[in-house]
Amino acid sequence: MADMFIDSYDWGNISSPWIGADIQIWDILVKNRPIVRYAAEAILFSAGDPFRDTFVIISGRIRHSVFSKDGQEKQLYIACPGALVGEISCILSKPHSMTAIAIVPTEVVRIPSKELQSLFHSDRTLADLMLQYEARISQMLIVQQANLSFDTAEVRVAKYLLYLCDRYGKVCPDGIHINLRFTCSDIAAIVGISRVTANNVLLVFQRQKILKKEDSRYIVVSIDQLMNMAEDIIDF
């Protein structure tokens, strides 16, 4: 892989909590390795587990979360196809600091941590891409912390919907169809509000004709209004 490709790789909206990449950039990791399948809600690893493997997502989605002592979950980000899972602990040679849970049936390729560490130190292309990938996650977490510190619930939900439009949206005559089913609980967990608040915000957006719901999926009717709602996005 040429160095020019590394320098020009587009990681997309680096503020989005939905993280993925072209699987081909990890070809050196996934080539000739078997697919491992996880059912929805299966746990790949929990916080505190020793590092053993890193995963590349082939299909499906995995959420990265932390839990309070009483079991409350806070979602940090969602790994999509082309994302790495468990690589942070592998790089640091430390136990996992997050819990990784399959959201839907998910296919991954598993790379033993010792192999990944060896490749990281021997393959400049892979090392550069992994550093870019970790920088992308760090950028997202900085923006997320800023959002939690300064944004109202309405602004947080508006930004989340814009992220979904960017990743899963399809432009149709009646608006942007978000081709992904999600619940108020899903939104609440990732933007840091209660389920009731998330539901109320979505209802307000529907009354304002910003959003409508059809067959358990949402359609953004007025992308301009939604962007105005989130116009105070912090650009780092």
Buried (B, 14 or more C-beta within 10 A) or exposed (E): BEEEEBEEBEBBBBBBBBBBBEBEBBEEBBEEEEEBEBEEEEEBBBBEBEBBBBBBBBBBBBBBBEEEEEEEEEBBBBBBBBBBBBBBBBBEEEEBEBBBBBBBBBBBBBBEBEBBBEBBEEBEBBBBBBEBBBEBBEBBEBBBEBBEEEBEBBBBBBBBBBBBBEBBBEEEEEBBBBEBEBEBEBBBBBBBBEBEBBBBBBEBBBEEEBBBEEEEBBBBBBBEBBBEBBEEBEEE
